[in-house]
Amino acid sequence: MLVIGIAGGSGSGKTTVVNSITKKLKEKVVVIPQDSYYKDSSHLPMEERQQINFDHPDAIDFNLLCKQLGELKEGKTIQQPVYSYITCSRSKTETVKVEPAEVIIIEGILIFTCKELRDQMDIKIFVDADDDDRLMRVMARDILERGKTVEMVIERYSKTVKPMYLQFIEPSKRYADIIIPQGGHNKVAIDIISATLEKSIREKKKEENK
């Protein structure tokens, strides 16, 4: 089993990279999104929920994420939480059943900020992108998928997304084994990484079969 971490700022193209790698790898791949592990805020009034800083490490339930990743590595099935950005809460009735796989990809902006989680990864990849490109993607996503207005997106970007990127996410780049410039558009880098991952999978299988 190979555990790959893919990090980078909001709108950097992480999902594009994940999808590209998943398509190229012949082995069964399971993707664990950090976004499923935001702490539940259903006990707070809606006004307070909407003020949560989702770009701060404290917003993530790293204990549960590390625990469930460990269980997958042991060959166990997990019940992944379901989180809603609309209500800013974790579902009380719904989970996603996730089976172990040859390759586990953990994807999210803050996954390299947690040492316990980093220590469980075999390969760490950071997706880098220009600030303006990231802002455009964040705006498009938050308006279309999360019902935000342009004003709300710009305010959140200037107050939390950009400062948190500079404080936590960009510095976590130093933990990466591989950095992909130009975000998800870098086909050459994705092809090279996919080939490297396939080689790593073969070598890991050889070790496990000894």
Residue, then its C-alpha position, 0 to 999 in steps of 0.5 A: m500500500l502506498v500513501i500519497g499526500i497532495a497539498g497546495g493552496s485553495g484553487s491551485g489545481k490539486t483536484t486536477v492533479v489527483n484526477s490525472i494521477t488516478k486515471k493514469l495509475k492502473e492500481k485501485v486508488v482511494v482518495i481521502p479529501q481533507d474537506s470531509y474532516y472539518k470539525d462539526s459546528s452544528h452546536l454553533p449559531m449559523e452566524e458563528r458557523q459562517q465566521i469559521n476560518f476553514d483555512h486554519p489547521d484548527a478547523i480540521d479534525f486531524n485526530l479522526l483523519c489520522k486514525q482512519l488513515g491508520e485503519l485503512k493502512e491496516g486493511k480495515t474499512i472506514q466510515q468517512p464523515v460527510y461535511s457540508y459547506i452550506t450548513c458548516s456541519r458534519s452529517k449525523t446520519e450519513t457517512v461514506k464507506v471507504e475500502p482499503a486500496e493499493v494507493i491512498i491519496i490524501e488531498g487538502i490544503l493543510i495536510f502537511t501542517c500535521k506531523e502525525l499525518r505527514d509521517q503516515m505518507d510515503i510520498k508528499i506532493f505540493v501543487d504550486a500555482d500563481d496567486d491570481d490563478r488561485l483567486m480566479r478558481v476560488m471565486a468560480r468554485d465558491i460562487l457556483e458550488r457554495g452559493k457565495t457572492v463575489e463580495m463574500v469571496i473577495e472578503r474571505y480571500s483577503k481576510t483568511v485565504k491569503p493570510m492563512y496560505l502565507q502563514f501555514i500552507e506555503p511554509s508546509k511546502r518544505y515538507a514536499d518530496i515533489i513540487i508541481p509548478q503551474g498547478g494542475h496544467n503541468k502535464v509534463a510534471i503529472d506524467i513524470i510523477s505518475a511514472t514515478l508512482e508506478k515504479s514506487i508501487r512496484e517496488k513496494k509490492k516487491e518488498e511486501n512479497k519478500 
